[in-house]
Amino acid sequence: MGFKVQSIPGIGPWLDAHMPAFVTQGLGVPFYFGGTSLLIVVGVAMDTVPADRVAARDAELRRFPEEGRIRGRRG
């Protein structure tokens, strides 16, 4: 089961012609994705993205020296 893009007004035929076949026609494997599964996937994604941003910010802040004060021009 692939994504049916042909019916999208204006760009559907173009997308259908330029997207890989596995996207528009599927992989030939039955795929069942219910509402509960979708809620779980979206919830995990919404929790993961901010956590990744915090981890990246923490890693960036660890590059600064921890010892002493940072002096300005008058220092």
All heavy atoms as a GROMACS GRO file, in nm:
protein
  571
    1MET      N    1   0.084  -0.117   0.000
    1MET     CA    2   0.000   0.000   0.000
    1MET      C    3   0.088   0.124   0.000
    1MET      O    4   0.166   0.147   0.090
    1MET     CB    5  -0.089   0.000   0.124
    1MET     CG    6  -0.170   0.123   0.138
    1MET     SD    7  -0.275   0.105   0.283
    1MET     CE    8  -0.363   0.255   0.268
    2GLY      N    9   0.079   0.201  -0.103
    2GLY     CA   10   0.157   0.323  -0.114
    2GLY      C   11   0.070   0.445  -0.093
    2GLY      O   12  -0.049   0.435  -0.065
    3PHE      N   13   0.130   0.558  -0.108
    3PHE     CA   14   0.056   0.684  -0.097
    3PHE      C   15  -0.007   0.714  -0.232
    3PHE      O   16   0.061   0.718  -0.333
    3PHE     CB   17   0.149   0.799  -0.057
    3PHE     CG   18   0.204   0.784   0.080
    3PHE    CD1   19   0.334   0.744   0.101
    3PHE    CD2   20   0.126   0.811   0.191
    3PHE    CE1   21   0.386   0.731   0.228
    3PHE    CE2   22   0.176   0.799   0.319
    3PHE     CZ   23   0.306   0.758   0.337
    4LYS      N   24  -0.134   0.737  -0.232
    4LYS     CA   25  -0.206   0.770  -0.356
    4LYS      C   26  -0.203   0.920  -0.374
    4LYS      O   27  -0.277   0.993  -0.310
    4LYS     CB   28  -0.350   0.719  -0.352
    4LYS     CG   29  -0.362   0.573  -0.317
    4LYS     CD   30  -0.295   0.486  -0.420
    4LYS     CE   31  -0.313   0.339  -0.384
    4LYS     NZ   32  -0.218   0.253  -0.444
    5VAL      N   33  -0.116   0.969  -0.462
    5VAL     CA   34  -0.099   1.113  -0.482
    5VAL      C   35  -0.165   1.162  -0.609
    5VAL      O   36  -0.171   1.282  -0.634
    5VAL     CB   37   0.050   1.152  -0.482
    5VAL    CG1   38   0.112   1.127  -0.347
    5VAL    CG2   39   0.126   1.078  -0.591
    6GLN      N   40  -0.212   1.070  -0.692
    6GLN     CA   41  -0.269   1.107  -0.822
    6GLN      C   42  -0.388   1.202  -0.807
    6GLN      O   43  -0.411   1.286  -0.891
    6GLN     CB   44  -0.311   0.980  -0.896
    6GLN     CG   45  -0.351   1.002  -1.039
    6GLN     CD   46  -0.234   1.033  -1.129
    6GLN    OE1   47  -0.165   1.130  -1.107
    6GLN    NE2   48  -0.214   0.951  -1.229
    7SER      N   49  -0.463   1.188  -0.699
    7SER     CA   50  -0.585   1.268  -0.684
    7SER      C   51  -0.560   1.409  -0.628
    7SER      O   52  -0.654   1.487  -0.618
    7SER     CB   53  -0.682   1.195  -0.592
    7SER     OG   54  -0.624   1.178  -0.464
    8ILE      N   55  -0.438   1.444  -0.595
    8ILE     CA   56  -0.409   1.578  -0.543
    8ILE      C   57  -0.420   1.677  -0.660
    8ILE      O   58  -0.349   1.662  -0.760
    8ILE     CB   59  -0.269   1.585  -0.479
    8ILE    CG1   60  -0.259   1.487  -0.363
    8ILE    CG2   61  -0.238   1.727  -0.432
    8ILE    CD1   62  -0.121   1.476  -0.304
    9PRO      N   63  -0.505   1.777  -0.648
    9PRO     CA   64  -0.523   1.871  -0.760
    9PRO      C   65  -0.395   1.947  -0.793
    9PRO      O   66  -0.326   1.996  -0.704
    9PRO     CB   67  -0.630   1.968  -0.710
    9PRO     CG   68  -0.692   1.904  -0.592
    9PRO     CD   69  -0.593   1.809  -0.536
   10GLY      N   70  -0.363   1.955  -0.919
   10GLY     CA   71  -0.250   2.034  -0.966
   10GLY      C   72  -0.116   1.962  -0.965
   10GLY      O   73  -0.047   1.960  -1.065
   11ILE      N   74  -0.078   1.901  -0.853
   11ILE     CA   75   0.055   1.841  -0.844
   11ILE      C   76   0.053   1.690  -0.835
   11ILE      O   77   0.157   1.627  -0.839
   11ILE     CB   78   0.133   1.897  -0.724
   11ILE    CG1   79   0.062   1.866  -0.593
   11ILE    CG2   80   0.159   2.044  -0.738
   11ILE    CD1   81   0.145   1.896  -0.471
   12GLY      N   82  -0.065   1.630  -0.825
   12GLY     CA   83  -0.075   1.485  -0.811
   12GLY      C   84  -0.009   1.407  -0.923
   12GLY      O   85   0.074   1.319  -0.897
   13PRO      N   86  -0.043   1.435  -1.050
   13PRO     CA   87   0.021   1.360  -1.158
   13PRO      C   88   0.173   1.380  -1.163
   13PRO      O   89   0.248   1.287  -1.190
   13PRO     CB   90  -0.046   1.417  -1.284
   13PRO     CG   91  -0.178   1.467  -1.237
   13PRO     CD   92  -0.153   1.517  -1.098
   14TRP      N   93   0.220   1.503  -1.133
   14TRP     CA   94   0.364   1.528  -1.133
   14TRP      C   95   0.433   1.448  -1.022
   14TRP      O   96   0.538   1.387  -1.045
   14TRP     CB   97   0.391   1.677  -1.115
   14TRP     CG   98   0.538   1.709  -1.122
   14TRP    CD1   99   0.608   1.737  -1.235
   14TRP    CD2  100   0.630   1.714  -1.014
   14TRP    NE1  101   0.740   1.759  -1.204
   14TRP    CE2  102   0.757   1.745  -1.068
   14TRP    CE3  103   0.620   1.695  -0.877
   14TRP    CZ2  104   0.870   1.758  -0.990
   14TRP    CZ3  105   0.734   1.707  -0.799
   14TRP    CH2  106   0.857   1.739  -0.855
   15LEU      N  107   0.374   1.449  -0.901
   15LEU     CA  108   0.432   1.371  -0.791
   15LEU      C  109   0.433   1.223  -0.824
   15LEU      O  110   0.531   1.153  -0.796
   15LEU     CB  111   0.351   1.394  -0.662
   15LEU     CG  112   0.373   1.525  -0.590
   15LEU    CD1  113   0.274   1.539  -0.475
   15LEU    CD2  114   0.514   1.535  -0.537
   16ASP      N  115   0.326   1.175  -0.884
   16ASP     CA  116   0.317   1.033  -0.919
   16ASP      C  117   0.426   0.994  -1.019
   16ASP      O  118   0.482   0.885  -1.012
   16ASP     CB  119   0.179   1.003  -0.976
   16ASP     CG  120   0.144   0.855  -0.968
   16ASP    OD1  121   0.190   0.790  -0.872
   16ASP    OD2  122   0.071   0.806  -1.055
   17ALA      N  123   0.459   1.086  -1.110
   17ALA     CA  124   0.562   1.057  -1.210
   17ALA      C  125   0.703   1.067  -1.153
   17ALA      O  126   0.794   1.000  -1.203
   17ALA     CB  127   0.547   1.154  -1.327
   18HIS      N  128   0.725   1.148  -1.049
   18HIS     CA  129   0.860   1.173  -1.000
   18HIS      C  130   0.895   1.102  -0.869
   18HIS      O  131   1.011   1.100  -0.830
   18HIS     CB  132   0.882   1.324  -0.985
   18HIS     CG  133   0.890   1.394  -1.116
   18HIS    ND1  134   0.779   1.440  -1.181
   18HIS    CD2  135   0.996   1.424  -1.195
   18HIS    CE1  136   0.816   1.497  -1.295
   18HIS    NE2  137   0.948   1.489  -1.305
   19MET      N  138   0.798   1.045  -0.801
   19MET     CA  139   0.826   0.974  -0.676
   19MET      C  140   0.868   0.830  -0.708
   19MET      O  141   0.823   0.774  -0.807
   19MET     CB  142   0.704   0.973  -0.584
   19MET     CG  143   0.670   1.109  -0.528
   19MET     SD  144   0.525   1.100  -0.423
   19MET     CE  145   0.600   1.109  -0.265
   20PRO      N  146   0.952   0.771  -0.624
   20PRO     CA  147   0.989   0.631  -0.646
   20PRO      C  148   0.865   0.541  -0.641
   20PRO      O  149   0.768   0.571  -0.572
   20PRO     CB  150   1.083   0.600  -0.530
   20PRO     CG  151   1.127   0.732  -0.477
   20PRO     CD  152   1.020   0.830  -0.509
   21ALA      N  153   0.872   0.430  -0.712
   21ALA     CA  154   0.757   0.340  -0.722
   21ALA      C  155   0.717   0.282  -0.587
   21ALA      O  156   0.598   0.260  -0.561
   21ALA     CB  157   0.788   0.227  -0.820
   22PHE      N  158   0.814   0.257  -0.497
   22PHE     CA  159   0.777   0.198  -0.368
   22PHE      C  160   0.695   0.294  -0.283
   22PHE      O  161   0.622   0.253  -0.195
   22PHE     CB  162   0.901   0.147  -0.291
   22PHE     CG  163   0.989   0.255  -0.235
   22PHE    CD1  164   0.964   0.306  -0.109
   22PHE    CD2  165   1.096   0.304  -0.307
   22PHE    CE1  166   1.044   0.404  -0.055
   22PHE    CE2  167   1.177   0.402  -0.255
   22PHE     CZ  168   1.152   0.453  -0.129
   23VAL      N  169   0.706   0.425  -0.310
   23VAL     CA  170   0.626   0.522  -0.236
   23VAL      C  171   0.483   0.523  -0.285
   23VAL      O  172   0.388   0.525  -0.208
   23VAL     CB  173   0.689   0.663  -0.246
   23VAL    CG1  174   0.599   0.768  -0.182
   23VAL    CG2  175   0.827   0.665  -0.183
   24THR      N  176   0.466   0.521  -0.417
   24THR     CA  177   0.331   0.532  -0.474
   24THR      C  178   0.260   0.398  -0.488
   24THR      O  179   0.138   0.393  -0.488
   24THR     CB  180   0.337   0.600  -0.612
   24THR    OG1  181   0.422   0.525  -0.698
   24THR    CG2  182   0.387   0.742  -0.600
   25GLN      N  183   0.336   0.289  -0.499
   25GLN     CA  184   0.274   0.158  -0.518
   25GLN      C  185   0.289   0.066  -0.397
   25GLN      O  186   0.223  -0.037  -0.390
   25GLN     CB  187   0.332   0.090  -0.642
   25GLN     CG  188   0.306   0.169  -0.767
   25GLN     CD  189   0.382   0.114  -0.886
   25GLN    OE1  190   0.445   0.011  -0.876
   25GLN    NE2  191   0.377   0.184  -0.997
   26GLY      N  192   0.377   0.100  -0.306
   26GLY     CA  193   0.397   0.019  -0.187
   26GLY      C  194   0.503  -0.088  -0.209
   26GLY      O  195   0.558  -0.103  -0.318
   27LEU      N  196   0.530  -0.162  -0.104
   27LEU     CA  197   0.632  -0.267  -0.109
   27LEU      C  198   0.572  -0.406  -0.127
   27LEU      O  199   0.645  -0.504  -0.128
   27LEU     CB  200   0.716  -0.264   0.019
   27LEU     CG  201   0.797  -0.136   0.040
   27LEU    CD1  202   0.860  -0.137   0.179
   27LEU    CD2  203   0.904  -0.123  -0.066
   28GLY      N  204   0.442  -0.416  -0.137
   28GLY     CA  205   0.378  -0.546  -0.153
   28GLY      C  206   0.367  -0.623  -0.022
   28GLY      O  207   0.348  -0.743  -0.022
   29VAL      N  208   0.381  -0.555   0.090
   29VAL     CA  209   0.372  -0.618   0.222
   29VAL      C  210   0.249  -0.560   0.291
   29VAL      O  211   0.231  -0.439   0.294
   29VAL     CB  212   0.499  -0.586   0.306
   29VAL    CG1  213   0.488  -0.645   0.445
   29VAL    CG2  214   0.622  -0.635   0.235
   30PRO      N  215   0.162  -0.645   0.346
   30PRO     CA  216   0.045  -0.590   0.417
   30PRO      C  217   0.090  -0.505   0.535
   30PRO      O  218   0.178  -0.542   0.611
   30PRO     CB  219  -0.030  -0.713   0.466
   30PRO     CG  220   0.034  -0.830   0.405
   30PRO     CD  221   0.164  -0.788   0.345
   31PHE      N  222   0.028  -0.392   0.549
   31PHE     CA  223   0.067  -0.297   0.652
   31PHE      C  224  -0.059  -0.246   0.720
   31PHE      O  225  -0.141  -0.180   0.659
   31PHE     CB  226   0.143  -0.181   0.587
   31PHE     CG  227   0.197  -0.082   0.685
   31PHE    CD1  228   0.300  -0.116   0.770
   31PHE    CD2  229   0.145   0.046   0.690
   31PHE    CE1  230   0.350  -0.024   0.859
   31PHE    CE2  231   0.194   0.138   0.780
   31PHE     CZ  232   0.297   0.103   0.863
   32TYR      N  233  -0.073  -0.278   0.847
   32TYR     CA  234  -0.191  -0.238   0.922
   32TYR      C  235  -0.149  -0.140   1.029
   32TYR      O  236  -0.067  -0.171   1.115
   32TYR     CB  237  -0.258  -0.360   0.984
   32TYR     CG  238  -0.296  -0.463   0.882
   32TYR    CD1  239  -0.220  -0.577   0.862
   32TYR    CD2  240  -0.407  -0.443   0.802
   32TYR    CE1  241  -0.254  -0.670   0.766
   32TYR    CE2  242  -0.442  -0.535   0.704
   32TYR     CZ  243  -0.366  -0.648   0.688
   32TYR     OH  244  -0.401  -0.739   0.593
   33PHE      N  245  -0.203  -0.021   1.020
   33PHE     CA  246  -0.165   0.085   1.111
   33PHE      C  247  -0.293   0.148   1.165
   33PHE      O  248  -0.358   0.226   1.098
   33PHE     CB  249  -0.084   0.188   1.032
   33PHE     CG  250   0.017   0.263   1.114
   33PHE    CD1  251   0.098   0.199   1.204
   33PHE    CD2  252   0.032   0.399   1.097
   33PHE    CE1  253   0.192   0.268   1.278
   33PHE    CE2  254   0.125   0.470   1.169
   33PHE     CZ  255   0.205   0.404   1.259
   34GLY      N  256  -0.327   0.113   1.287
   34GLY     CA  257  -0.452   0.162   1.345
   34GLY      C  258  -0.436   0.296   1.413
   34GLY      O  259  -0.327   0.354   1.421
   35GLY      N  260  -0.547   0.347   1.464
   35GLY     CA  261  -0.547   0.478   1.528
   35GLY      C  262  -0.462   0.484   1.653
   35GLY      O  263  -0.392   0.581   1.678
   36THR      N  264  -0.465   0.378   1.733
   36THR     CA  265  -0.386   0.376   1.856
   36THR      C  266  -0.237   0.377   1.824
   36THR      O  267  -0.159   0.448   1.887
   36THR     CB  268  -0.421   0.253   1.941
   36THR    OG1  269  -0.561   0.252   1.965
   36THR    CG2  270  -0.347   0.254   2.073
   37SER      N  271  -0.198   0.300   1.724
   37SER     CA  272  -0.058   0.298   1.684
   37SER      C  273  -0.013   0.434   1.635
   37SER      O  274   0.097   0.479   1.665
   37SER     CB  275  -0.036   0.196   1.573
   37SER     OG  276  -0.071   0.068   1.616
   38LEU      N  277  -0.099   0.500   1.561
   38LEU     CA  278  -0.066   0.633   1.511
   38LEU      C  279  -0.049   0.732   1.626
   38LEU      O  280   0.044   0.812   1.627
   38LEU     CB  281  -0.174   0.681   1.415
   38LEU     CG  282  -0.149   0.813   1.345
   38LEU    CD1  283  -0.022   0.807   1.262
   38LEU    CD2  284  -0.267   0.849   1.259
   39LEU      N  285  -0.136   0.725   1.726
   39LEU     CA  286  -0.123   0.812   1.842
   39LEU      C  287   0.007   0.787   1.917
   39LEU      O  288   0.073   0.881   1.963
   39LEU     CB  289  -0.241   0.793   1.937
   39LEU     CG  290  -0.374   0.854   1.892
   39LEU    CD1  291  -0.485   0.810   1.986
   39LEU    CD2  292  -0.364   1.004   1.886
   40ILE      N  293   0.046   0.662   1.928
   40ILE     CA  294   0.171   0.629   1.997
   40ILE      C  295   0.290   0.683   1.920
   40ILE      O  296   0.381   0.746   1.977
   40ILE     CB  297   0.183   0.477   2.018
   40ILE    CG1  298   0.079   0.430   2.120
   40ILE    CG2  299   0.324   0.437   2.061
   40ILE    CD1  300   0.066   0.280   2.131
   41VAL      N  301   0.292   0.664   1.789
   41VAL     CA  302   0.404   0.710   1.707
   41VAL      C  303   0.416   0.862   1.713
   41VAL      O  304   0.525   0.917   1.731
   41VAL     CB  305   0.389   0.662   1.561
   41VAL    CG1  306   0.487   0.731   1.469
   41VAL    CG2  307   0.407   0.511   1.555
   42VAL      N  308   0.305   0.932   1.701
   42VAL     CA  309   0.307   1.079   1.706
   42VAL      C  310   0.350   1.127   1.844
   42VAL      O  311   0.430   1.220   1.857
   42VAL     CB  312   0.170   1.136   1.666
   42VAL    CG1  313   0.162   1.285   1.696
   42VAL    CG2  314   0.142   1.110   1.519
   43GLY      N  315   0.301   1.063   1.949
   43GLY     CA  316   0.340   1.101   2.085
   43GLY      C  317   0.488   1.083   2.110
   43GLY      O  318   0.554   1.170   2.169
   44VAL      N  319   0.543   0.971   2.065
   44VAL     CA  320   0.686   0.946   2.083
   44VAL      C  321   0.768   1.047   2.004
   44VAL      O  322   0.868   1.100   2.053
   44VAL     CB  323   0.721   0.801   2.041
   44VAL    CG1  324   0.872   0.781   2.031
   44VAL    CG2  325   0.662   0.702   2.141
   45ALA      N  326   0.724   1.078   1.882
   45ALA     CA  327   0.796   1.177   1.801
   45ALA      C  328   0.793   1.314   1.868
   45ALA      O  329   0.893   1.386   1.870
   45ALA     CB  330   0.735   1.184   1.661
   46MET      N  331   0.678   1.351   1.925
   46MET     CA  332   0.667   1.482   1.990
   46MET      C  333   0.752   1.489   2.116
   46MET      O  334   0.797   1.597   2.155
   46MET     CB  335   0.521   1.511   2.023
   46MET     CG  336   0.439   1.541   1.899
   46MET     SD  337   0.266   1.566   1.934
   46MET     CE  338   0.270   1.717   2.027
   47ASP      N  339   0.776   1.377   2.182
   47ASP     CA  340   0.862   1.376   2.300
   47ASP      C  341   1.010   1.370   2.262
   47ASP      O  342   1.095   1.422   2.334
   47ASP     CB  343   0.830   1.256   2.388
   47ASP     CG  344   0.699   1.271   2.462
   47ASP    OD1  345   0.648   1.385   2.469
   47ASP    OD2  346   0.646   1.169   2.510
   48THR      N  347   1.041   1.307   2.150
   48THR     CA  348   1.180   1.286   2.111
   48THR      C  349   1.245   1.412   2.056
   48THR      O  350   1.360   1.442   2.087
   48THR     CB  351   1.189   1.173   2.006
   48THR    OG1  352   1.132   1.055   2.063
   48THR    CG2  353   1.332   1.144   1.967
   49VAL      N  354   1.174   1.487   1.975
   49VAL     CA  355   1.233   1.605   1.911
   49VAL      C  356   1.281   1.706   2.015
   49VAL      O  357   1.396   1.750   2.008
   49VAL     CB  358   1.134   1.667   1.810
   49VAL    CG1  359   1.183   1.800   1.760
   49VAL    CG2  360   1.112   1.571   1.694
   50PRO      N  361   1.199   1.746   2.112
   50PRO     CA  362   1.252   1.841   2.213
   50PRO      C  363   1.367   1.782   2.294
   50PRO      O  364   1.461   1.854   2.329
   50PRO     CB  365   1.132   1.870   2.303
   50PRO     CG  366   1.013   1.837   2.222
   50PRO     CD  367   1.056   1.726   2.132
   51ALA      N  368   1.363   1.654   2.324
   51ALA     CA  369   1.472   1.591   2.400
   51ALA      C  370   1.602   1.596   2.320
   51ALA      O  371   1.709   1.618   2.377
   51ALA     CB  372   1.435   1.448   2.435
   52ASP      N  373   1.594   1.576   2.189
   52ASP     CA  374   1.714   1.584   2.106
   52ASP      C  375   1.769   1.725   2.103
   52ASP      O  376   1.890   1.746   2.104
   52ASP     CB  377   1.683   1.538   1.963
   52ASP     CG  378   1.664   1.388   1.953
   52ASP    OD1  379   1.702   1.317   2.048
   52ASP    OD2  380   1.612   1.342   1.850
   53ARG      N  381   1.680   1.824   2.100
   53ARG     CA  382   1.726   1.963   2.099
   53ARG      C  383   1.795   1.998   2.230
   53ARG      O  384   1.897   2.065   2.232
   53ARG     CB  385   1.609   2.056   2.076
   53ARG     CG  386   1.558   2.052   1.935
   53ARG     CD  387   1.447   2.149   1.914
   53ARG     NE  388   1.398   2.139   1.777
   53ARG     CZ  389   1.286   2.190   1.734
   53ARG    NH1  390   1.209   2.256   1.818
   53ARG    NH2  391   1.248   2.175   1.610
   54VAL      N  392   1.741   1.951   2.342
   54VAL     CA  393   1.802   1.977   2.472
   54VAL      C  394   1.938   1.910   2.480
   54VAL      O  395   2.035   1.969   2.528
   54VAL     CB  396   1.709   1.930   2.586
   54VAL    CG1  397   1.781   1.930   2.718
   54VAL    CG2  398   1.586   2.017   2.592
   55ALA      N  399   1.948   1.787   2.431
   55ALA     CA  400   2.076   1.716   2.433
   55ALA      C  401   2.180   1.788   2.347
   55ALA      O  402   2.297   1.799   2.385
   55ALA     CB  403   2.057   1.573   2.385
   56ALA      N  404   2.139   1.839   2.232
   56ALA     CA  405   2.232   1.912   2.146
   56ALA      C  406   2.278   2.042   2.212
   56ALA      O  407   2.395   2.078   2.205
   56ALA     CB  408   2.167   1.941   2.011
   57ARG      N  409   2.186   2.111   2.278
   57ARG     CA  410   2.221   2.236   2.347
   57ARG      C  411   2.316   2.207   2.463
   57ARG      O  412   2.412   2.280   2.486
   57ARG     CB  413   2.095   2.304   2.398
   57ARG     CG  414   2.121   2.442   2.450
   57ARG     CD  415   1.994   2.512   2.488
   57ARG     NE  416   1.879   2.426   2.477
   57ARG     CZ  417   1.765   2.440   2.540
   57ARG    NH1  418   1.751   2.542   2.622
   57ARG    NH2  419   1.665   2.358   2.526
   58ASP      N  420   2.291   2.100   2.538
   58ASP     CA  421   2.380   2.064   2.648
   58ASP      C  422   2.519   2.030   2.598
   58ASP      O  423   2.619   2.070   2.658
   58ASP     CB  424   2.323   1.946   2.726
   58ASP     CG  425   2.204   1.983   2.811
   58ASP    OD1  426   2.180   2.105   2.828
   58ASP    OD2  427   2.135   1.892   2.860
   59ALA      N  428   2.527   1.959   2.487
   59ALA     CA  429   2.658   1.924   2.431
   59ALA      C  430   2.731   2.049   2.386
   59ALA      O  431   2.854   2.060   2.401
   59ALA     CB  432   2.640   1.828   2.314
   60GLU      N  433   2.658   2.146   2.333
   60GLU     CA  434   2.721   2.270   2.290
   60GLU      C  435   2.772   2.349   2.410
   60GLU      O  436   2.880   2.407   2.406
   60GLU     CB  437   2.620   2.353   2.211
   60GLU     CG  438   2.677   2.477   2.151
   60GLU     CD  439   2.575   2.551   2.066
   60GLU    OE1  440   2.484   2.486   2.012
   60GLU    OE2  441   2.588   2.673   2.057
   61LEU      N  442   2.694   2.352   2.518
   61LEU     CA  443   2.736   2.426   2.636
   61LEU      C  444   2.855   2.361   2.706
   61LEU      O  445   2.933   2.429   2.773
   61LEU     CB  446   2.620   2.440   2.734
   61LEU     CG  447   2.508   2.534   2.689
   61LEU    CD1  448   2.393   2.530   2.788
   61LEU    CD2  449   2.559   2.675   2.672
   62ARG      N  450   2.874   2.232   2.692
   62ARG     CA  451   2.986   2.163   2.755
   62ARG      C  452   3.120   2.201   2.690
   62ARG      O  453   3.224   2.175   2.748
   62ARG     CB  454   2.967   2.012   2.747
   62ARG     CG  455   2.867   1.962   2.844
   62ARG     CD  456   2.868   1.810   2.854
   62ARG     NE  457   2.748   1.766   2.921
   62ARG     CZ  458   2.652   1.696   2.864
   62ARG    NH1  459   2.663   1.658   2.741
   62ARG    NH2  460   2.544   1.663   2.932
   63ARG      N  461   3.115   2.260   2.573
   63ARG     CA  462   3.239   2.301   2.508
   63ARG      C  463   3.302   2.421   2.575
   63ARG      O  464   3.420   2.447   2.559
   63ARG     CB  465   3.214   2.333   2.360
   63ARG     CG  466   3.174   2.212   2.280
   63ARG     CD  467   3.167   2.243   2.134
   63ARG     NE  468   3.094   2.368   2.112
   63ARG     CZ  469   3.051   2.409   1.994
   63ARG    NH1  470   3.074   2.336   1.889
   63ARG    NH2  471   2.987   2.523   1.981
   64PHE      N  472   3.225   2.499   2.651
   64PHE     CA  473   3.278   2.616   2.718
   64PHE      C  474   3.357   2.574   2.841
   64PHE      O  475   3.326   2.475   2.906
   64PHE     CB  476   3.164   2.710   2.761
   64PHE     CG  477   3.097   2.777   2.647
   64PHE    CD1  478   2.967   2.746   2.614
   64PHE    CD2  479   3.164   2.872   2.570
   64PHE    CE1  480   2.903   2.807   2.509
   64PHE    CE2  481   3.101   2.934   2.465
   64PHE     CZ  482   2.971   2.902   2.433
   65PRO      N  483   3.461   2.650   2.875
   65PRO     CA  484   3.540   2.615   2.995
   65PRO      C  485   3.456   2.637   3.121
   65PRO      O  486   3.379   2.732   3.130
   65PRO     CB  487   3.658   2.711   2.989
   65PRO     CG  488   3.612   2.825   2.905
   65PRO     CD  489   3.513   2.768   2.808
   66GLU      N  490   3.473   2.548   3.215
   66GLU     CA  491   3.396   2.556   3.339
   66GLU      C  492   3.474   2.629   3.449
   66GLU      O  493   3.417   2.669   3.548
   66GLU     CB  494   3.358   2.417   3.387
   66GLU     CG  495   3.260   2.347   3.297
   66GLU     CD  496   3.219   2.212   3.351
   66GLU    OE1  497   3.245   2.184   3.469
   66GLU    OE2  498   3.164   2.134   3.274
   67GLU      N  499   3.602   2.643   3.433
   67GLU     CA  500   3.682   2.701   3.541
   67GLU      C  501   3.695   2.852   3.525
   67GLU      O  502   3.706   2.904   3.416
   67GLU     CB  503   3.820   2.637   3.541
   67GLU     CG  504   3.891   2.654   3.409
   67GLU     CD  505   4.003   2.554   3.391
   67GLU    OE1  506   3.985   2.438   3.426
   67GLU    OE2  507   4.107   2.597   3.340
   68GLY      N  508   3.692   2.921   3.636
   68GLY     CA  509   3.713   3.065   3.637
   68GLY      C  510   3.599   3.143   3.574
   68GLY      O  511   3.501   3.089   3.529
   69ARG      N  512   3.618   3.272   3.576
   69ARG     CA  513   3.519   3.362   3.515
   69ARG      C  514   3.568   3.403   3.378
   69ARG      O  515   3.687   3.412   3.351
   69ARG     CB  516   3.504   3.486   3.603
   69ARG     CG  517   3.440   3.455   3.737
   69ARG     CD  518   3.422   3.578   3.818
   69ARG     NE  519   3.335   3.671   3.746
   69ARG     CZ  520   3.314   3.796   3.783
   69ARG    NH1  521   3.373   3.843   3.889
   69ARG    NH2  522   3.234   3.874   3.712
   70ILE      N  523   3.474   3.434   3.294
   70ILE     CA  524   3.509   3.487   3.163
   70ILE      C  525   3.517   3.639   3.180
   70ILE      O  526   3.422   3.703   3.222
   70ILE     CB  527   3.403   3.449   3.058
   70ILE    CG1  528   3.397   3.298   3.045
   70ILE    CG2  529   3.434   3.514   2.925
   70ILE    CD1  530   3.289   3.249   2.952
   71ARG      N  531   3.633   3.696   3.149
   71ARG     CA  532   3.653   3.838   3.171
   71ARG      C  533   3.622   3.916   3.045
   71ARG      O  534   3.649   3.873   2.934
   71ARG     CB  535   3.797   3.864   3.211
   71ARG     CG  536   3.830   3.803   3.344
   71ARG     CD  537   3.966   3.841   3.387
   71ARG     NE  538   3.994   3.786   3.518
   71ARG     CZ  539   4.097   3.820   3.590
   71ARG    NH1  540   4.182   3.907   3.544
   71ARG    NH2  541   4.113   3.766   3.708
   72GLY      N  542   3.571   4.034   3.067
   72GLY     CA  543   3.543   4.125   2.956
   72GLY      C  544   3.664   4.210   2.921
   72GLY      O  545   3.776   4.182   2.963
   73ARG      N  546   3.642   4.320   2.852
   73ARG     CA  547   3.751   4.410   2.811
   73ARG      C  548   3.818   4.477   2.930
   73ARG      O  549   3.936   4.506   2.926
   73ARG     CB  550   3.697   4.517   2.718
   73ARG     CG  551   3.673   4.465   2.579
   73ARG     CD  552   3.643   4.580   2.489
   73ARG     NE  553   3.499   4.584   2.467
   73ARG     CZ  554   3.433   4.682   2.411
   73ARG    NH1  555   3.496   4.788   2.373
   73ARG    NH2  556   3.304   4.675   2.395
   74ARG      N  557   3.740   4.505   3.034
   74ARG     CA  558   3.796   4.579   3.146
   74ARG      C  559   3.875   4.491   3.242
   74ARG      O  560   3.945   4.541   3.326
   74ARG     CB  561   3.682   4.646   3.223
   74ARG     CG  562   3.610   4.747   3.140
   74ARG     CD  563   3.502   4.812   3.220
   74ARG     NE  564   3.422   4.896   3.134
   74ARG     CZ  565   3.313   4.959   3.170
   74ARG    NH1  566   3.273   4.949   3.296
   74ARG    NH2  567   3.246   5.032   3.087
   75GLY      N  568   3.860   4.364   3.231
   75GLY     CA  569   3.906   4.263   3.316
   75GLY      C  570   4.032   4.253   3.379
   75GLY      O  571   4.090   4.209   3.456
   0.00000   0.00000   0.00000
